C-alpha cells in the first residue's frame, strides 16, 4: 500500500498560495485519474484507489501545515503503511520556481510541515517531491509562502502538471532510485 501526501493549509483563504503546492498537485493527479478526494478520517481528506494492483491513498491533511505529521502518522498506523511507500509533496523555498526535486531523505529545510512529519514518524528517511517556489528575501518568509500566485505563475504550474502526474504514476511503478535518475534535473 502507498501513501501520497500533498501538504497545504486547509481553507479557501489558502488556496492558490505558494505553501499549498502539495494540495495543488495532489488535486491535479486526482483529476487526471478521475478520483474524488472526499473521504474524511483523522483530520485528513483522502481517497483510496488501486493502481496496477496496489492500493494507493491520496491524502491532504486538514490541520495547519505545522501539524501535518499528526495526520500522516495516523494514516500510516491505521493503514499499516511501510515508510518506504510514503511520498510527501511540498513547496520548497530553495528551489527555483517551476522546478522540482525528488529526495529519498534529508532535513526539513525549515519547512514546518516536513519538520512535523519527521517528528511524528520518528525519522528523516521518507521520500519527498519538493516543488520550487523560489524565495523573496525582501519579504517575510511567512508572508511570501502564504502569498497568492500571479496569473503568469499559474501558467507555469499548469505546464508542470503533466510531468508531476507522470512522476506520481512512476512512483507507483519503479524503484525510487530510478525515479530520481529519470526526473531529477542535473
Secondary structure, DSSP 8 states (H G I E B T S, - for coil): -EEEEE----SGGGTTBGGGHHHHHHHHHHHHTT----EEETTEEEEEEEETTEEEEEEEE-S-GGGHHHHHHHHHHHHT--GGGEEEEEEETTS-TT-EEEESS---TT-HHHHHHHHHHT-S-SEEEEEE----TTS-HHHHHTSB--HHHHHHHHHHHHHHHHHHHHHTTS-HHHHHHHHS--
